[in-house]
Amino acid sequence: MESKGRRKKTGIMGGTFNPIHTGHLLLAESARDNFGLDEILFIPSGRSYMKRESEILDRRERYEMTLLATQDNPAFSVSDIEVRREGNTYTCDTLAQLKQQEPETDFYFIVGADSLFSMETWKEPERIFQGCTVLAAIRDDKDADRLGEQISYLTDKFSACIFPITFREIDISSTDIRMRLANGQSIRYMVPDQVISYIEQHHLYTEDAKWKPNRQA
């Protein structure tokens, strides 16, 4: 039983999830375990202002795959807050909406280390840093030194609260998965079986010519 007055701790995993893969799930579970989070909320993006919509699978299909990938973990849930939103979706707006809906919850925004070097260019970054604690995944010791300097910089500039996550990264990316599918290669163990079944059932990615490797190479 939770003690009286204890605030809920929710981790946020945002992304295009095009498609979601085992690396996303491992990072989410590592953050939950290391920081005692009550749940992880996965938020597939709607229309990203950072990417061309033609390069990304339909938002509803990405949402459905995220549901399938997380259904076996009771600490994981999925929100369609960005999928339903018209126009471009921005992290600062999503955080503001979540905080309005759950004022007694503390939010922890989970990102890859590289994101810390671009967050300053996102829309209204000060609102992001003031609206949550940021958890940044460290890939290796070399990355840790560089990340530490960036954490200090952002902390001073935005009064941000940022903590590194010790995370043993596996070499999986959504881009590689799409290329493997286009080339007829297996993605088993890279993606949850339920997601593989969904991809096969709906014939996703395999007919997208721009992801096919150069067969003459």
C-alpha positions as a printed Julia matrix, in Angstrom:
217×3 Matrix{Float64}:
  0.0     0.0     0.0
  1.29    3.44   -0.91
  1.96    5.82    1.96
 -0.4     8.75    2.39
  0.62   11.75    0.36
  3.05    9.89   -1.86
  3.09   11.33   -5.37
  2.83    9.0    -8.31
  5.96    8.71  -10.46
  5.33    8.23  -14.18
  8.02    7.8   -16.81
  7.31    9.04  -20.32
  8.69    7.25  -23.38
  7.94    9.33  -26.44
  8.94    8.66  -30.02
  7.81    7.81  -33.49
  8.14    4.07  -32.73
  8.46    3.33  -36.43
  8.4     0.51  -35.39
  8.8     0.05  -31.65
 11.54   -2.47  -30.82
 13.2    -4.33  -27.97
 15.65   -1.49  -27.31
 12.78    0.87  -26.48
 11.31   -1.64  -24.05
 14.64   -2.35  -22.33
 15.32    1.36  -21.83
 11.85    1.89  -20.36
 12.22   -1.03  -17.96
 15.7     0.1   -16.93
 14.42    3.59  -16.12
 11.47    2.18  -14.18
 13.7    -0.09  -12.14
 16.51    2.4   -11.46
 14.29    5.3   -10.43
 11.41    3.47   -8.75
  8.83    4.66  -11.26
  5.26    3.44  -10.8
  4.57    3.19  -14.51
  5.93    3.96  -17.95
  3.64    5.8   -20.35
  4.53    5.26  -24.01
  3.43    8.14  -26.26
  3.7     7.53  -30.02
  4.11   10.82  -31.84
  1.44   12.32  -34.04
  2.76   14.71  -36.67
  6.37   15.48  -35.84
  7.64   18.9   -36.9
 11.14   17.4   -37.03
 10.36   14.76  -39.67
  8.46   14.66  -42.93
  5.17   12.84  -42.47
  5.73   10.91  -45.71
  8.75    9.24  -44.08
  6.77    7.87  -41.14
  4.19    5.11  -40.97
  0.59    6.14  -40.25
  0.21    7.25  -36.63
 -2.6     4.79  -35.86
 -0.54    1.82  -37.02
  2.41    2.93  -34.9
  0.03    3.33  -31.94
 -1.38   -0.18  -32.43
  2.11   -1.7   -32.59
  3.06    0.1   -29.37
 -0.02   -1.33  -27.66
  0.96   -4.82  -28.75
  4.58   -4.41  -27.67
  3.7    -3.27  -24.14
  0.66   -5.41  -23.34
  2.58   -8.04  -21.36
  4.02   -5.58  -18.83
  1.5    -4.3   -16.24
  3.75   -1.29  -15.55
  3.58   -0.18  -19.2
  0.7     1.74  -20.73
  0.16    3.66  -23.98
 -1.4     7.07  -24.57
 -2.87    8.36  -27.82
 -2.62   11.97  -26.61
 -0.39   12.94  -29.56
 -2.01   10.6   -32.08
 -5.33   12.4   -31.54
 -3.91   15.92  -31.67
 -4.36   17.93  -34.87
 -1.36   19.61  -36.47
  2.21   19.28  -35.22
  2.82   17.71  -31.83
  5.23   19.26  -29.36
  6.66   17.75  -26.19
  6.08   20.93  -24.2
  2.34   20.83  -25.01
  2.07   17.13  -24.22
  3.7    17.6   -20.82
  1.45   20.56  -20.02
 -1.64   18.51  -20.86
 -0.48   15.54  -18.79
  0.28   17.74  -15.79
 -3.14   19.35  -16.06
 -4.8    15.92  -16.15
 -2.69   14.5   -13.31
 -1.54   17.36  -11.03
 -0.5    14.9    -8.28
  1.91   13.01  -10.56
  5.62   13.64  -11.05
  6.72   13.01  -14.63
 10.08   11.65  -15.78
 10.9    12.15  -19.45
 13.12    9.33  -20.77
 15.45   10.16  -23.64
 18.51    8.82  -25.36
 21.72   10.66  -24.51
 21.89   12.24  -27.95
 18.57   14.02  -27.36
 20.15   16.15  -24.63
 22.24   17.8   -27.34
 19.18   18.79  -29.38
 16.51   19.53  -26.76
 17.58   23.15  -26.6
 16.27   23.54  -30.17
 12.87   22.0   -29.41
  9.84   24.22  -29.03
  9.93   26.07  -25.69
 12.55   23.85  -24.02
 12.21   25.78  -20.76
  8.67   24.43  -20.39
  9.91   20.88  -20.91
 12.64   21.15  -18.28
 10.33   22.83  -15.78
  7.57   20.28  -16.36
  9.48   17.08  -15.65
 12.66   15.37  -14.56
 14.71   14.21  -17.55
 16.33   10.77  -17.53
 19.06   10.35  -20.15
 20.44    6.96  -21.16
 24.22    6.59  -21.08
 25.6     4.15  -23.64
 29.22    3.85  -22.51
 31.92    5.48  -20.39
 33.03    7.75  -23.22
 29.48    8.98  -23.6
 29.25    9.63  -19.84
 31.89   12.39  -19.82
 30.33   14.27  -22.71
 26.85   13.81  -21.3
 27.93   15.09  -17.89
 29.08   18.38  -19.41
 25.78   18.78  -21.28
 23.76   18.01  -18.15
 25.64   20.73  -16.26
 25.04   23.19  -19.1
 21.3    22.53  -19.29
 20.94   22.52  -15.52
 22.52   25.98  -15.3
 20.62   27.45  -18.24
 17.14   26.04  -17.58
 17.3    25.05  -13.89
 16.69   21.57  -15.24
 16.64   18.36  -13.22
 18.48   15.71  -15.26
 19.78   12.3   -14.24
 21.73    9.75  -16.29
 20.4     6.21  -16.68
 22.88    3.37  -16.57
 21.78    1.39  -19.57
 23.45   -1.4   -21.53
 22.34   -0.52  -25.03
 21.69   -3.18  -27.64
 22.45   -2.39  -31.26
 18.91   -2.12  -32.62
 17.35    0.77  -34.49
 14.01    1.31  -36.2
 15.84    2.32  -39.37
 17.73   -0.98  -39.47
 14.51   -2.91  -38.84
 12.77   -1.18  -41.76
 15.71   -1.92  -44.04
 15.8    -5.57  -42.99
 12.08   -5.91  -43.68
 12.45   -4.29  -47.08
 15.25   -6.73  -47.86
 13.3    -9.78  -46.69
 15.53  -10.39  -43.65
 14.45  -11.61  -40.24
 13.74   -9.19  -37.39
 13.05  -11.92  -34.86
 14.18  -11.01  -31.3
 14.65   -7.39  -32.41
 10.9    -6.73  -32.22
  8.25   -8.4   -30.0
  6.53  -11.32  -31.69
  3.12   -9.6   -31.5
  4.51   -6.65  -33.45
  6.11   -8.91  -36.05
  2.71  -10.58  -36.58
  1.05   -7.18  -36.99
  3.69   -6.05  -39.51
  3.28   -9.24  -41.51
 -0.52   -9.16  -41.37
 -0.69   -5.58  -42.61
  2.25   -5.87  -45.04
  4.06   -2.91  -43.48
  7.42   -1.52  -44.6
  8.18   -4.24  -47.17
  6.69   -2.26  -50.07
  8.26    1.06  -49.06
 10.91    1.48  -51.78
 12.84    4.24  -50.03
 13.85    1.84  -47.27
 15.12   -0.88  -49.6
 18.9    -1.29  -49.64
 20.77   -0.79  -52.88
 20.79   -4.29  -54.29
 23.65   -3.36  -56.66
 25.95   -2.48  -53.75
